[in-house]
Amino acid sequence: MSLLVSMSTNWATADDAVPGQPAESLPSARPPAQDLAAAASPEPAVAPDEVVLDATGRPQIEFPEPPVLDSHGPARVIALCNQKGGVGKTTSTINLGAALAEAGRRVLLIDFDPQGALSVGLGVNPHELDLTVYNLLMQRDVSIDEVLLKTGVPGLDLLPGNIDLSAAEVQLVSEVAREQTLARVIAPVLGEYDIVLIDCQPSLGLLTVNALAASDGVIIPLECEYFALRGVALLMDTIYRVQERINPRLEVEGILATMYDARTLHGREVLARVVDAFGDKVFRTVIARTVRFPETTVAGEPITTYASSSTGAAAYRQLAREVLAP
């Protein structure tokens, strides 16, 4: 299925007069009155019955600003999950979390990827940490308050991770109720936050199953590229299995199109196919490609503070409103 005057006018002036030729014989330096009237007339208004479409090809919706909260908690836990790497999971976790915090929510980010990219993206060197989420999972004498870090964004906290997490996947195999380990260790602080976002590793292993078992919902970042599209069916199958056997409350919050380039036919076709296949499960917010995102990683801060007026920041603020919309 395939988806998707310059006018040059030379006006003469008195300086252009030819000696001996009357100035009034020159063309007028003032455009005709009808041209001035045309230039002053406004652009034709959009017809009242004309439907404005968003990037997904559906009627555009304006999401309201979220209400101010009088108190915080209990938290809704959301995993950002896709077994394919490089689709924008970590970028979306950081920037969605920052946009939610900007909207007055208390947010906890959990770096559940042994690569530690989420921690790096918030200016933390994971290799210099004494305690990480690994210690929280494997050592019962470590409390979550010992591991929690404040970030440079008010209302945004971090449970950092590093390469030690790769050992946890092996060590958890022998644990009783191993799929519930993450849910158990974060339970004491859920009453202090409104949203918990888990940045999953690019696999469907035991760590990812732990994240899904601890979550109320899943956001699936999906690069607008064919190979990324192919793996969604397998991921959906894993989500439904966890829902059926471990965590009945788990639901798919939505599929988030990332790295979208409207200039390419391929990107438009992939996005159209995702909308055709999953319908309303696809977020109306689309995250377009921009050089600002790599720059924010180097700066160690979210795009909402690094480039507050950029299109990327606006997109994640809209996503935050969409996530919080009733």
VEXDREN-2710 file (C-alpha; in Angstrom, 1 decimal):
% VEXDREN-2710
k/r/px/py/pz
1/MET/0.0/0.0/0.0
2/SER/1.5/3.2/-1.1
3/LEU/0.9/6.2/1.2
4/LEU/1.9/9.4/0.5
5/VAL/6.9/34.8/-8.9
6/SER/9.2/35.5/-8.6
7/MET/8.3/38.8/-10.3
8/SER/11.1/41.2/-11.1
9/THR/9.9/44.8/-11.4
10/ASN/12.2/47.6/-12.2
11/TRP/10.8/50.9/-11.1
12/ALA/12.6/54.1/-12.4
13/THR/13.3/57.0/-10.2
14/ALA/14.4/60.6/-10.8
15/ASP/18.0/59.4/-10.5
16/ASP/17.4/57.3/-13.6
17/ALA/16.3/60.2/-15.8
18/VAL/18.0/60.6/-19.1
19/PRO/19.3/64.1/-19.8
20/GLY/16.9/66.0/-22.0
21/GLN/14.0/63.6/-21.3
22/PRO/11.1/64.8/-19.2
23/ALA/10.9/63.0/-15.9
24/GLU/7.2/62.5/-16.2
25/SER/7.8/60.3/-19.3
26/LEU/9.5/57.7/-17.0
27/PRO/7.5/54.8/-15.7
28/SER/6.0/55.5/-12.3
29/ALA/8.0/54.5/-9.3
30/ARG/4.8/53.7/-7.5
31/PRO/3.0/50.4/-8.2
32/PRO/-0.6/50.6/-9.4
33/ALA/-3.3/51.0/-6.8
34/GLN/-4.8/47.6/-7.5
35/ASP/-1.4/46.0/-6.8
36/LEU/-1.2/47.8/-3.4
37/ALA/-4.7/46.6/-2.6
38/ALA/-3.8/43.1/-3.5
39/ALA/-0.7/43.1/-1.3
40/ALA/-2.6/44.5/1.6
41/SER/-5.4/42.0/1.4
42/PRO/-5.1/39.1/3.9
43/GLU/-4.6/35.5/3.0
44/PRO/-7.9/33.7/2.3
45/ALA/-9.3/32.2/5.5
46/VAL/-9.7/28.5/6.0
47/ALA/-13.2/27.4/5.3
48/PRO/-15.1/26.7/8.5
49/ASP/-15.9/23.1/7.4
50/GLU/-12.3/22.4/6.3
51/VAL/-10.6/19.7/8.5
52/VAL/-7.0/20.4/9.5
53/LEU/-5.0/17.1/9.6
54/ASP/-2.0/16.4/11.9
55/ALA/1.2/14.6/10.9
56/THR/-0.5/11.2/11.2
57/GLY/-3.2/12.1/8.7
58/ARG/-6.0/12.3/11.3
59/PRO/-8.0/15.4/12.3
60/GLN/-5.9/17.6/14.5
61/ILE/-6.7/17.7/18.2
62/GLU/-5.6/20.4/20.7
63/PHE/-4.8/18.8/24.0
64/PRO/-5.6/20.9/27.1
65/GLU/-3.1/22.1/29.6
66/PRO/-3.0/19.6/32.5
67/PRO/-4.7/20.8/35.7
68/VAL/-2.6/21.9/38.7
69/LEU/-2.3/19.1/41.4
70/ASP/-2.9/19.8/45.1
71/SER/-1.0/16.6/46.0
72/HIS/1.2/13.9/44.5
73/GLY/0.9/10.1/44.0
74/PRO/0.3/7.3/43.6
75/ALA/2.4/7.1/40.5
76/ARG/1.4/5.7/37.2
77/VAL/4.3/3.5/36.0
78/ILE/5.0/3.6/32.2
79/ALA/7.7/1.6/30.5
80/LEU/9.2/2.9/27.2
81/CYS/10.0/-0.3/25.4
82/ASN/11.1/-1.6/22.0
83/GLN/13.5/-4.5/21.4
84/LYS/15.1/-2.6/18.5
85/GLY/17.8/-0.2/19.5
86/GLY/18.2/3.4/18.3
87/VAL/14.5/4.2/18.0
88/GLY/14.4/7.0/20.6
89/LYS/13.5/5.3/23.8
90/THR/16.1/7.1/26.0
91/THR/15.6/10.5/24.3
92/SER/11.8/10.1/24.8
93/THR/12.2/9.0/28.4
94/ILE/14.3/12.0/29.3
95/ASN/12.3/14.7/27.4
96/LEU/8.9/13.3/28.2
97/GLY/9.9/13.2/31.8
98/ALA/11.2/16.8/31.7
99/ALA/8.0/18.0/30.0
100/LEU/5.8/16.2/32.6
101/ALA/7.9/17.8/35.4
102/GLU/7.5/21.2/33.7
103/ALA/3.7/20.6/33.8
104/GLY/3.9/20.3/37.6
105/ARG/4.1/16.5/37.9
106/ARG/6.7/14.7/40.2
107/VAL/8.5/12.3/37.9
108/LEU/10.9/9.4/38.5
109/LEU/13.1/8.1/35.7
110/ILE/14.5/4.6/36.0
111/ASP/17.6/3.7/33.9
112/PHE/16.9/0.0/33.2
113/ASP/19.4/-0.3/30.4
114/PRO/22.9/-1.6/31.1
115/GLN/24.3/0.9/28.7
116/GLY/23.4/3.7/31.1
117/ALA/22.4/6.1/28.4
118/LEU/19.6/7.7/30.4
119/SER/22.0/8.6/33.2
120/VAL/24.5/10.1/30.7
121/GLY/21.7/12.1/29.1
122/LEU/21.0/13.7/32.4
123/GLY/24.6/14.6/33.1
124/VAL/25.5/11.6/35.3
125/ASN/28.6/9.5/34.7
126/PRO/27.2/6.0/35.5
127/HIS/30.7/4.5/35.9
128/GLU/31.5/6.7/38.9
129/LEU/28.4/5.6/40.9
130/ASP/28.8/3.5/44.0
131/LEU/25.1/2.5/44.0
132/THR/22.8/2.0/41.1
133/VAL/19.5/0.2/40.3
134/TYR/21.5/-3.0/40.2
135/ASN/22.3/-2.8/43.9
136/LEU/18.7/-2.0/44.6
137/LEU/17.6/-5.2/42.8
138/MET/20.2/-7.6/44.2
139/GLN/21.0/-6.3/47.7
140/ARG/18.2/-6.3/50.2
141/ASP/20.1/-4.0/52.5
142/VAL/20.1/-1.2/50.0
143/SER/17.1/1.2/50.1
144/ILE/15.8/3.2/47.2
145/ASP/16.5/6.5/49.0
146/GLU/20.2/5.6/48.9
147/VAL/20.2/5.2/45.1
148/LEU/17.9/8.1/44.1
149/LEU/19.5/11.2/42.5
150/LYS/18.2/14.6/42.0
151/THR/18.5/16.1/38.5
152/GLY/18.9/19.6/37.3
153/VAL/15.2/19.7/36.4
154/PRO/12.9/20.5/39.4
155/GLY/10.5/17.7/40.1
156/LEU/12.6/15.1/38.1
157/ASP/14.5/12.4/39.9
158/LEU/16.6/9.5/38.6
159/LEU/17.4/5.9/39.5
160/PRO/20.7/5.5/37.6
161/GLY/21.9/2.4/36.0
162/ASN/25.2/1.1/34.4
163/ILE/26.8/-2.0/33.0
164/ASP/26.3/-3.9/36.3
165/LEU/22.7/-4.4/35.2
166/SER/23.8/-6.9/32.6
167/ALA/24.8/-9.2/35.5
168/ALA/21.4/-8.8/37.1
169/GLU/19.7/-10.5/34.2
170/VAL/21.7/-13.6/34.9
171/GLN/21.5/-13.5/38.7
172/LEU/17.8/-13.0/38.7
173/VAL/17.1/-16.3/37.0
174/SER/17.4/-18.2/40.3
175/GLU/15.3/-15.7/42.3
176/VAL/11.8/-16.5/43.4
177/ALA/9.2/-14.3/41.6
178/ARG/12.1/-12.9/39.5
179/GLU/9.7/-11.0/37.2
180/GLN/8.4/-9.0/40.1
181/THR/11.8/-7.8/41.5
182/LEU/11.6/-4.2/40.1
183/ALA/8.0/-3.7/41.2
184/ARG/9.0/-4.8/44.7
185/VAL/11.9/-2.3/45.1
186/ILE/10.2/0.8/43.7
187/ALA/6.9/0.2/45.6
188/PRO/8.0/2.3/48.7
189/VAL/8.3/5.5/46.7
190/LEU/5.3/5.3/44.3
191/GLY/3.2/7.4/46.7
192/GLU/5.7/10.3/46.2
193/TYR/5.5/10.6/42.4
194/ASP/2.8/11.1/39.8
195/ILE/4.6/9.4/36.9
196/VAL/7.4/6.8/36.8
197/LEU/9.1/6.3/33.4
198/ILE/11.3/3.2/32.8
199/ASP/13.9/3.3/30.0
200/CYS/14.1/-0.4/28.9
201/GLN/17.0/-2.1/27.2
202/PRO/16.7/-3.0/23.5
203/SER/15.8/-6.6/24.1
204/LEU/12.9/-8.8/25.3
205/GLY/14.9/-10.4/28.1
206/LEU/14.3/-10.7/31.9
207/LEU/15.0/-7.0/32.6
208/THR/12.4/-5.9/30.1
209/VAL/9.8/-8.4/31.5
210/ASN/10.6/-6.9/35.0
211/ALA/9.8/-3.5/33.6
212/LEU/6.6/-4.6/32.0
213/ALA/5.5/-6.5/35.2
214/ALA/6.0/-3.3/37.2
215/SER/4.2/-1.0/34.8
216/ASP/0.6/0.2/34.3
217/GLY/1.3/1.1/30.7
218/VAL/3.7/0.9/27.8
219/ILE/4.8/3.5/25.3
220/ILE/6.4/2.1/22.2
221/PRO/8.8/4.5/20.5
222/LEU/9.0/3.6/16.8
223/GLU/11.4/5.0/14.3
224/CYS/9.6/5.8/11.0
225/GLU/11.7/3.2/9.2
226/TYR/10.8/-0.2/7.7
227/PHE/13.0/-2.4/9.9
228/ALA/11.7/-0.8/13.1
229/LEU/8.2/-1.5/11.9
230/ARG/8.8/-5.2/11.5
231/GLY/9.5/-5.8/15.2
232/VAL/6.4/-4.3/16.6
233/ALA/4.3/-7.5/16.2
234/LEU/6.8/-9.4/18.3
235/LEU/6.9/-6.8/20.9
236/MET/3.1/-6.7/21.1
237/ASP/3.0/-10.5/21.5
238/THR/5.4/-10.1/24.5
239/ILE/3.3/-7.4/26.0
240/TYR/0.1/-9.5/25.7
241/ARG/1.9/-12.5/27.3
242/VAL/3.0/-10.4/30.3
243/GLN/-0.5/-9.0/30.5
244/GLU/-2.1/-12.5/30.5
245/ARG/0.3/-14.3/32.8
246/ILE/2.0/-11.7/35.1
247/ASN/0.4/-8.2/35.1
248/PRO/-3.3/-8.0/34.1
249/ARG/-3.3/-4.2/34.5
250/LEU/-0.7/-3.6/31.8
251/GLU/-1.9/-1.8/28.7
252/VAL/-0.4/-0.2/25.7
253/GLU/-0.5/3.6/26.2
254/GLY/0.4/4.2/22.6
255/ILE/3.0/4.0/19.8
256/LEU/5.1/7.1/19.5
257/ALA/6.5/7.8/16.0
258/THR/10.0/9.2/16.3
259/MET/12.8/10.4/13.9
260/TYR/10.1/11.4/11.4
261/ASP/11.2/13.2/8.3
262/ALA/8.2/14.5/6.3
263/ARG/10.4/15.2/3.3
264/THR/10.9/11.5/2.6
265/LEU/8.3/9.3/1.0
266/HIS/9.5/6.3/3.0
267/GLY/9.0/8.1/6.3
268/ARG/5.5/9.1/5.3
269/GLU/4.6/5.6/4.1
270/VAL/5.8/3.9/7.3
271/LEU/3.9/6.4/9.5
272/ALA/0.7/5.8/7.4
273/ARG/1.1/2.0/7.7
274/VAL/1.5/2.3/11.5
275/VAL/-1.7/4.4/11.7
276/ASP/-3.5/1.9/9.4
277/ALA/-2.4/-1.0/11.6
278/PHE/-2.9/0.4/15.1
279/GLY/-5.3/3.2/14.7
280/ASP/-6.0/5.2/17.8
281/LYS/-3.1/3.4/19.6
282/VAL/-0.7/5.7/17.7
283/PHE/0.0/9.0/19.5
284/ARG/-1.0/12.1/17.5
285/THR/2.3/13.7/18.6
286/VAL/5.1/12.9/16.1
287/ILE/8.7/13.5/17.0
288/ALA/10.6/14.8/14.0
289/ARG/14.3/14.5/13.4
290/THR/16.4/17.5/14.6
291/VAL/20.0/18.1/15.3
292/ARG/19.0/19.4/18.7
293/PHE/18.6/15.9/20.2
294/PRO/22.2/14.8/19.8
295/GLU/23.3/18.2/21.2
296/THR/21.2/17.7/24.4
297/THR/22.9/14.4/25.1
298/VAL/26.3/16.1/25.0
299/ALA/25.0/18.9/27.2
300/GLY/23.5/16.4/29.7
301/GLU/20.1/18.0/29.9
302/PRO/16.7/17.6/28.3
303/ILE/15.7/19.6/25.3
304/THR/13.0/21.5/27.3
305/THR/15.8/23.4/29.0
306/TYR/18.6/23.2/26.4
307/ALA/16.5/24.5/23.5
308/SER/13.2/25.5/25.2
309/SER/11.7/27.2/22.1
310/SER/12.7/24.4/19.6
311/THR/10.3/22.3/17.7
312/GLY/11.6/19.2/19.6
313/ALA/10.8/20.8/22.9
314/ALA/7.3/21.7/21.7
315/ALA/6.7/18.2/20.5
316/TYR/7.5/16.6/23.9
317/ARG/5.4/19.2/25.7
318/GLN/2.5/18.2/23.4
319/LEU/3.2/14.5/24.1
320/ALA/3.1/15.3/27.9
321/ARG/-0.3/16.9/27.4
322/GLU/-1.5/13.9/25.4
323/VAL/-0.3/11.4/28.0
324/LEU/-2.0/13.3/30.8
325/ALA/-5.2/14.0/28.8
326/PRO/-8.3/12.2/30.3
END
